[in-house]
Amino acid sequence: MKKILIIGGVAGGASAAARARRLSETAEIIMFERGEYVSFANCGLPYHISGEIAQRSALVLQTPESFKARFNVEVRVKHEVVAIDRAAKLVTVRRLLDGSEYQESYDTLLLSPGAAPIVPPIPGVDNPLTHSLRNIPDMDRILQTIQMNNVEHATVVGGGFIGLEMMESLHHLGIKTTLLELADQVMTPVDREMAGFAHQAIRDQGVDLRLGTALSEVSYQVQTHVASDAAGEDTAHQHIKGHLSLTLSNGELLETDLLIMAIGVRPETQLARDAGLAIGELGGIKVNAMMQTSDPAIYAVGDAVEEQDFVTGKACLVPLAGPANRQGRMAADNMFGREERYQGTQGTAICKVFDLAVGATGKNEKQLKQSGIAFEKVYVHTASHASYYPGAEVVSFKLLFDPVKGTIFGAQAVGKDGIDKRIDVMAVAQRAGMTVEQLQHLELSYAPPYGSAKDVINQAAFVASNIIKGDATPIHFDQIDNLSEDQLLLDVRNPGELQNGGLEGAVNIPVDELRDRMHELPKDKEIIIFCQVGLRGNVAYRQLVNNGYRARNLIGGYRTYKFASV
């Protein structure tokens, strides 16, 4: 009888346990979890804090008892595996309730320890009002602080997924919130100009967003006196557990009642290191495509492992639930002699930022530059469904591709409606090996309430294909501020639109007047055309080049340029 030990539950470990049982009724399967909860919806934790998920019990997906009843898997919570003897195929387990230890043998071992929140060594950060969010007990502690400390102001450090979700949750509770982010943008899976839409949405909600700002020091101020209504004292703004004085990297001071540290996570690899398993260059557990570690009898999955990037083929760390679940399933298959191979991680992700959705798949521009990969990009801003049907919202879409072959490198989208649909289609297209030329031919569902006859993705593919074929010569928002004397800016929007902003020094000739007024433009200069989103600019571009002018069109138009600096 095969004996499988699984270290860690939640996504990867629980998926592996369930799959292993479906493959074999005779295998002995034991899962160890050092926490109290073996399978819970960690992605839902911020939404219970906000009250949007009302029932705490809804976050618990399986209990030890339910796992035993459905899958005949023995789950031992509050049991921590502290050592692995690979030669003897034994693990040492510590019972956290009493500190006693025992050993358990295995035929196959799976590591799914996850990743821990990064808390940098900032002076004073270890205090009762500073929290991170990884599991249900963390969530409970945050809720207790909110309830007990009459929190009126909270500070979130880090603009990633957890930071943004916690920012919104606290705002939803009516708590004034400051978001600190060291980088010049939130949501780093998308590029800076796409994050600008999120920045605007955050500030529009009254959140104090501070980019390029870090936390330098924390001072915990203890509440030494508890006010009493009976004594006629003011209790409205009393914080029984005290408050914090934060020193920021720019020297400013910030008073706050709750501090959430959400600057990222780090793979939990100590157990693997101590066992002599290979660790990758990025600090994760090194595995092959079958999810085996350097010891063939030991598998590893989830946030703790280095996986293969789908685009570059290089090692990467992508702490997402989807890859962890798939890896757990594949590892279980391979434990029983199958040869399932993990086919890389695209990093497909989406985040809610108030009424916006921000999504991405594949590589972003920053990553392509770091990898030295030549690319081109296009932007499209168009309606989520037929613009004449009520409720249409703007989808701002970015497509990154090989300028010669048309290979899809990545896609990003921001908007209030239809973002998940477009990113999911692009994730499938990329995994299927489609090119931008083939994207033109996608036949996507259309009816006025749901889409357009030419979908956002079709339109982006049209623009990209025009560039590859030489039918369009692009210029991008980040080149506009460095034009030469040999170039002239042409604004082809209507005069009424100019009050909403424009580019300094531009000549305004509306596109519908261009044919009759083309003679006003010099032929000895390159004409840099822009409109609001790039569509009319392309019409003007074709008119000009067909009449012997040198020209370029600002891809994505003034809208992209404007939000790149928000």
C-alpha positions in Angstrom: 0.0 0.0 0.0 1.4 3.4 -1.1 1.9 5.9 1.7 1.7 9.6 0.8 2.5 12.5 3.2 1.5 16.0 2.3 2.9 19.0 4.2 0.6 22.0 3.9 -3.0 22.3 2.8 -5.0 25.2 1.3 -4.6 25.2 -2.6 -1.7 22.9 -3.7 -1.7 20.4 -0.8 -5.5 19.9 -0.6 -5.8 19.5 -4.4 -3.0 16.9 -4.4 -4.7 15.0 -1.5 -8.1 14.9 -3.2 -6.6 13.9 -6.6 -4.5 11.2 -5.0 -7.6 9.6 -3.4 -9.5 9.7 -6.7 -6.7 7.8 -8.3 -6.3 5.2 -5.5 -8.7 3.9 -2.8 -5.9 1.9 -1.1 -3.2 4.6 -0.7 -2.7 5.9 2.8 -2.8 9.7 2.7 -1.9 11.9 5.6 -1.9 15.7 5.4 -0.1 17.9 8.0 -1.1 21.5 8.6 0.5 23.6 11.3 -2.4 26.0 11.3 -5.9 25.4 12.5 -7.5 25.4 9.0 -6.5 22.9 6.3 -8.5 24.3 3.4 -9.8 27.8 3.3 -10.5 30.6 0.8 -7.4 32.8 1.5 -8.3 35.0 -1.5 -11.6 35.8 0.2 -10.2 37.0 3.5 -10.2 40.8 2.7 -13.9 40.6 1.6 -14.9 39.2 5.0 -13.1 42.0 6.7 -15.1 44.5 4.7 -18.3 42.6 5.4 -19.0 41.8 1.7 -18.6 38.1 2.6 -20.9 38.1 5.6 -20.4 34.6 7.0 -16.9 33.7 8.3 -17.8 30.0 7.8 -18.1 30.6 4.1 -14.3 30.9 4.0 -13.8 27.4 5.3 -13.8 25.0 2.3 -13.0 21.7 4.1 -12.4 20.6 7.7 -10.4 17.6 8.8 -13.7 15.8 9.4 -15.1 16.6 6.0 -11.9 15.7 4.3 -11.9 12.4 6.1 -15.6 11.7 5.2 -15.3 12.6 1.5 -11.7 11.6 0.6 -10.6 9.3 3.4 -7.6 11.6 4.0 -6.3 11.9 7.5 -5.7 15.6 8.2 -3.6 16.5 11.3 -4.0 20.2 12.0 -1.7 22.0 14.4 1.0 19.5 13.4 4.2 21.0 12.0 6.7 18.9 10.1 10.1 20.1 11.4 12.6 17.7 9.7 12.9 15.3 6.7 15.2 12.3 6.7 15.4 11.6 3.0 17.6 8.5 3.4 15.2 6.8 5.8 12.1 8.4 4.3 10.9 9.7 7.6 9.6 13.0 8.7 9.7 14.4 12.2 6.4 16.0 13.3 5.8 18.3 16.2 2.4 18.5 17.9 2.0 22.2 18.4 -0.5 21.8 21.3 2.0 20.1 23.6 5.4 20.3 21.8 5.9 16.6 21.6 7.4 15.0 18.5 7.1 11.8 16.6 8.2 10.3 13.3 6.1 9.3 10.3 7.3 7.2 7.3 6.5 7.9 3.7 6.8 6.4 0.2 6.1 9.8 -1.5 6.2 13.2 0.1 4.6 16.4 -1.2 5.7 19.9 0.0 3.1 22.7 -0.1 4.3 25.1 2.5 3.2 28.3 0.6 4.8 31.7 1.0 5.0 34.0 4.0 4.4 37.7 4.1 7.5 39.8 3.9 7.9 42.1 6.9 11.1 44.1 6.6 13.2 45.0 9.7 11.6 48.4 10.1 12.2 49.8 13.6 9.1 49.5 15.7 7.1 47.4 13.3 6.6 44.6 15.8 3.6 46.0 17.8 0.0 45.1 18.6 -1.5 47.3 15.8 0.6 46.0 12.9 -0.7 43.1 11.0 -0.2 41.0 7.8 -2.8 38.9 6.1 -2.2 35.3 5.2 -4.8 33.1 6.9 -8.0 33.1 9.0 -6.2 33.8 12.4 -4.6 36.8 10.8 -8.0 38.0 9.6 -9.4 37.5 13.0 -6.7 39.6 14.6 -7.3 42.5 12.1 -11.0 42.4 12.8 -10.4 42.4 16.6 -8.1 45.4 16.3 -10.7 47.3 14.2 -13.5 46.5 16.7 -11.4 47.1 19.9 -9.4 50.1 18.9 -12.1 52.3 17.3 -10.0 52.5 14.2 -10.6 55.8 12.4 -7.5 55.8 10.2 -5.6 52.8 8.7 -2.4 52.6 6.7 -1.7 49.9 4.2 1.9 49.4 3.0 2.1 47.8 -0.5 0.0 48.2 -3.6 -0.1 44.6 -4.7 -3.2 42.3 -4.7 -3.5 42.0 -0.9 -2.7 45.7 -0.3 -5.3 46.9 -2.8 -7.9 44.5 -1.5 -7.2 45.6 2.1 -7.3 49.3 1.1 -10.7 48.8 -0.4 -12.0 46.7 2.5 -11.0 49.3 5.1 -12.5 52.1 3.0 -15.7 50.0 2.7 -15.9 50.1 6.5 -15.7 53.9 6.5 -12.2 54.0 7.8 -10.0 56.8 6.3 -7.1 55.0 4.6 -3.6 55.8 3.4 -1.9 53.5 0.9 1.9 53.6 0.7 3.8 52.2 -2.3 7.5 52.5 -2.8 7.3 52.1 -6.6 5.8 54.7 -8.9 2.6 52.5 -9.4 0.3 50.0 -7.8 -0.5 46.6 -9.3 2.9 45.8 -10.8 1.7 43.0 -13.2 0.5 45.9 -15.4 2.6 48.7 -16.7 2.7 52.2 -15.3 0.4 53.8 -17.9 -2.3 51.1 -17.3 -1.9 51.5 -13.5 -2.8 55.1 -13.9 -6.4 54.2 -14.3 -6.3 52.5 -10.9 -4.5 55.5 -9.4 -7.3 57.8 -10.5 -10.0 55.4 -9.2 -8.2 55.2 -5.8 -7.9 58.9 -5.4 -11.5 59.5 -6.6 -12.6 57.4 -3.6 -10.8 59.7 -1.2 -8.0 57.2 -0.4 -4.7 58.9 0.4 -2.4 57.3 -2.2 1.3 58.0 -1.8 3.5 56.6 -4.6 7.3 56.5 -4.3 6.9 56.5 -0.5 8.2 53.9 1.9 7.7 53.3 5.6 10.9 54.1 7.6 10.0 53.8 11.2 7.0 52.9 13.5 6.4 54.3 17.0 3.7 52.6 19.1 1.9 55.1 21.4 0.3 53.2 24.3 -3.1 54.4 25.5 -2.5 55.1 29.2 -5.9 56.3 30.2 -9.3 54.9 29.3 -12.0 57.6 29.1 -15.4 57.1 30.6 -18.8 58.4 29.6 -19.8 58.2 33.3 -17.0 60.6 34.2 -18.1 63.0 31.5 -15.1 62.3 29.3 -15.1 62.3 25.5 -14.9 58.7 24.3 -15.6 59.3 20.6 -12.0 59.2 19.4 -10.6 56.9 22.0 -8.2 54.2 20.9 -8.0 51.7 23.8 -5.1 49.7 22.2 -3.2 53.0 21.4 -2.1 54.3 18.0 1.0 54.5 15.7 3.2 57.3 14.6 4.7 56.4 11.2 7.9 58.0 9.8 7.8 58.0 6.0 10.8 57.9 3.6 10.2 61.5 2.7 10.5 62.6 6.4 6.8 63.1 6.9 4.9 61.8 9.9 1.6 60.0 9.7 -0.7 59.2 12.6 -2.7 55.9 12.2 -4.7 53.4 14.3 -4.0 50.3 12.2 -1.1 49.3 10.0 -1.3 46.5 7.4 2.0 45.2 5.9 1.3 43.9 2.4 4.6 44.4 0.5 4.8 40.9 -0.9 5.5 37.2 0.0 8.6 35.0 0.2 8.6 31.2 -0.4 8.8 29.1 2.7 11.7 26.9 2.0 13.5 26.3 5.3 12.2 22.7 5.7 13.4 22.0 2.1 16.8 23.7 2.7 17.3 21.7 5.9 16.6 18.5 4.0 19.2 19.3 1.4 16.8 19.8 -1.5 17.9 22.1 -4.3 16.8 25.7 -4.1 16.5 27.8 -7.2 18.3 31.1 -8.0 15.1 33.1 -7.1 14.8 31.5 -3.7 12.1 28.9 -4.4 12.2 25.2 -4.2 13.6 23.9 -7.5 11.4 21.4 -9.3 11.2 19.8 -12.7 8.2 19.8 -15.1 6.7 16.8 -13.2 6.9 18.9 -9.9 9.7 16.7 -8.5 12.3 18.2 -6.4 16.0 17.1 -6.5 14.8 14.1 -4.6 12.5 12.1 -7.0 10.4 10.8 -4.0 9.6 14.4 -2.9 7.3 16.7 -4.9 6.7 20.4 -4.3 3.9 22.7 -5.5 2.4 26.1 -5.0 3.9 29.4 -3.8 7.0 27.9 -2.5 8.3 26.6 -5.8 10.1 28.1 -8.8 8.1 27.4 -11.9 8.8 27.9 -15.6 7.6 31.1 -17.2 5.4 30.4 -20.2 6.9 33.2 -22.3 10.6 33.1 -21.5 11.0 29.5 -20.3 13.0 30.9 -17.3 12.4 30.2 -13.6 9.8 32.5 -12.0 8.0 32.9 -8.7 4.2 33.4 -9.2 2.2 33.1 -6.0 -1.3 32.5 -7.5 -4.0 30.0 -6.6 -4.6 28.7 -10.1 -1.1 27.4 -10.7 -0.9 25.9 -7.2 -4.1 24.0 -7.8 -3.0 22.6 -11.1 0.4 21.7 -9.8 -1.1 19.8 -6.9 -3.3 17.8 -9.3 -0.3 17.0 -11.6 2.0 16.0 -8.8 -0.6 13.5 -7.5 -0.9 12.0 -11.0 2.8 11.6 -11.2 3.0 9.9 -7.8 1.0 7.1 -9.3 3.3 6.7 -12.4 1.8 9.1 -14.8 3.9 11.6 -16.7 2.0 14.9 -16.5 4.2 17.9 -17.1 3.5 21.4 -16.0 3.5 23.7 -19.0 4.5 27.0 -17.5 2.9 29.9 -15.8 1.5 32.9 -17.6 0.7 34.9 -14.4 -2.9 35.5 -15.4 -4.4 37.7 -12.7 -7.2 40.2 -12.0 -7.9 42.6 -9.2 -10.9 44.6 -8.1 -10.1 48.3 -7.4 -13.4 49.8 -6.3 -15.5 49.8 -9.5 -12.6 49.0 -11.8 -11.1 45.7 -12.7 -7.4 45.5 -13.5 -6.2 42.3 -15.3 -3.1 41.0 -17.0 -1.7 37.8 -18.6 1.8 37.0 -19.9 4.7 39.4 -19.7 4.5 43.1 -19.2 6.7 45.8 -20.8 9.0 46.1 -17.8 9.7 42.4 -17.8 10.3 42.2 -21.6 12.8 45.0 -21.4 14.6 43.3 -18.5 14.8 40.1 -20.5 16.1 41.9 -23.6 13.1 40.7 -25.7 12.2 43.0 -28.7 8.6 43.9 -28.7 5.9 46.2 -30.0 2.8 47.4 -28.2 -0.6 48.7 -29.1 -3.4 50.3 -27.0 -7.1 50.3 -27.7 -9.8 52.2 -25.7 -13.2 51.1 -26.8 -16.6 50.1 -25.4 -17.2 46.9 -23.4 -20.3 46.2 -25.6 -22.1 48.0 -28.3 -21.8 51.7 -27.4 -25.4 52.5 -28.3 -26.7 49.9 -25.8 -27.0 51.3 -22.2 -24.3 50.5 -19.7 -21.3 50.3 -22.0 -18.0 51.1 -20.3 -14.6 51.9 -21.7 -12.2 49.0 -21.9 -8.5 50.2 -21.9 -6.5 47.4 -23.5 -2.8 46.9 -24.1 -1.3 44.2 -26.3 2.4 43.2 -26.3 3.8 41.2 -29.2 6.8 40.2 -31.4 7.1 43.0 -34.0 8.1 40.5 -36.7 6.4 37.2 -36.0 3.4 38.5 -34.1 3.8 36.2 -31.2 1.7 37.3 -28.2 3.8 38.2 -25.2 1.2 39.6 -22.9 -2.0 41.6 -22.5 -3.4 44.1 -19.9 -6.9 45.5 -19.5 -8.6 48.0 -17.2 -12.2 49.0 -17.0 -15.5 48.6 -15.2 -17.0 45.9 -17.4 -15.7 42.9 -19.5 -12.1 42.9 -18.3 -12.1 39.3 -17.1 -13.5 38.2 -20.5 -10.8 39.9 -22.5 -7.9 38.7 -20.3 -9.2 35.2 -20.3 -9.5 35.1 -24.1 -5.9 36.5 -24.3 -4.6 33.9 -21.9 -6.1 31.1 -24.0 -4.9 32.6 -27.2 -1.4 33.0 -25.8 -1.3 29.4 -24.5 -2.6 28.1 -27.9 0.3 29.8 -29.6 -1.8 32.2 -31.6 -0.3 35.3 -33.3 -1.8 38.8 -33.5 -2.6 38.0 -37.2 -4.7 35.1 -36.0 -6.4 37.2 -33.3 -8.0 39.2 -36.0 -10.0 36.2 -36.9 -11.4 35.4 -33.5 -15.1 34.9 -33.6 -16.4 36.1 -30.3 -20.0 36.2 -29.0 -21.8 39.4 -30.1 -25.1 40.9 -29.2 -25.5 44.6 -28.2 -25.8 44.0 -24.4 -22.7 41.8 -24.4 -20.1 42.7 -27.0 -19.4 44.4 -30.3 -19.2 43.2 -33.8 -15.5 44.1 -33.7 -14.4 43.2 -30.2 -11.7 45.0 -28.2 -9.4 42.1 -29.0 -10.1 42.1 -32.7 -9.5 45.8 -32.8 -6.1 45.5 -31.0 -5.2 42.8 -33.4 -6.1 45.0 -36.4 -3.8 47.8 -35.1 -1.0 45.3 -34.3 -1.3 43.7 -37.8 -1.2 47.2 -39.4 2.1 47.9 -37.7 3.6 44.6 -38.7 2.5 45.0 -42.3 3.8 48.5 -42.5 0.3 50.0 -42.8 0.8 52.1 -39.7 3.9 53.8 -38.2 3.4 54.1 -34.4 4.7 56.6 -31.9 4.0 56.0 -28.2 3.1 58.1 -25.2 6.6 57.9 -23.7 8.2 59.4 -26.8 5.9 62.4 -27.1 7.8 64.6 -24.7 11.0 64.2 -26.7 10.1 65.3 -30.2 12.6 67.0 -32.4 12.3 70.2 -34.4 11.7 68.0 -37.5 8.4 66.8 -36.0 5.0 68.6 -35.8 2.1 67.7 -33.5 -1.3 67.4 -35.1 -4.4 67.2 -33.0 -7.3 65.8 -35.1 -9.9 66.0 -32.3 -12.8 68.4 -32.5 -12.4 71.8 -31.0 -14.8 71.1 -28.2 -12.6 68.3 -26.9 -9.6 70.5 -26.4 -10.9 71.8 -23.1 -10.3 68.4 -21.6 -6.6 68.7 -22.2 -4.1 68.3 -25.0 -0.5 68.4 -26.0 1.4 71.7 -25.9 2.2 73.2 -29.3 -0.1 71.0 -31.3 -1.9 72.3 -34.4 -5.6 71.4 -34.4 -7.2 70.3 -37.6 -10.3 68.0 -37.0 -10.0 64.8 -39.0 -13.2 65.5 -40.9 -11.6 68.8 -42.2 -8.1 67.3 -42.9 -8.6 66.6 -46.6 -9.5 70.3 -47.3 -6.8 71.7 -45.0 -3.9 69.4 -45.6 -2.1 72.1 -47.4 -1.6 73.9 -44.1 0.8 71.2 -43.0 4.5 71.3 -43.9 5.8 68.4 -46.0 9.4 68.9 -44.7 8.4 67.7 -41.2 7.2 64.4 -39.8 3.6 64.8 -38.7 2.9 63.3 -35.2 -0.9 62.7 -35.1 -3.0 62.2 -32.1 -6.7 62.0 -31.2 -8.5 60.9 -28.0 -7.9 57.1 -28.3 -6.0 56.6 -31.6 -8.8 55.6 -34.0 -9.3 59.0 -35.7 -5.5 59.4 -35.6 -5.2 56.3 -37.8 -7.7 57.7 -40.3 -5.7 60.9 -40.5 -2.5 59.0 -40.7 -3.7 57.1 -43.8 -4.8 60.3 -45.5 -1.5 62.0 -44.9 0.8 59.1 -46.0 -1.3 58.5 -49.1 -0.7 62.1 -50.0 3.1 61.9 -49.6 3.5 63.1 -46.0 5.8 61.5 -43.4 3.6 60.7 -40.4 3.2 58.7 -37.2 0.1 58.0 -35.1 0.1 58.1 -31.3 -1.1 54.6 -30.4 -3.8 54.8 -27.8 -4.2 58.6 -28.3 -4.3 61.3 -25.7 -6.1 59.0 -23.2 -3.0 56.8 -22.9 -0.6 59.8 -22.6 -2.8 61.4 -19.9 -3.2 58.4 -17.6 0.5 57.4 -17.9 1.3 60.3 -15.4 -1.7 59.9 -13.0 
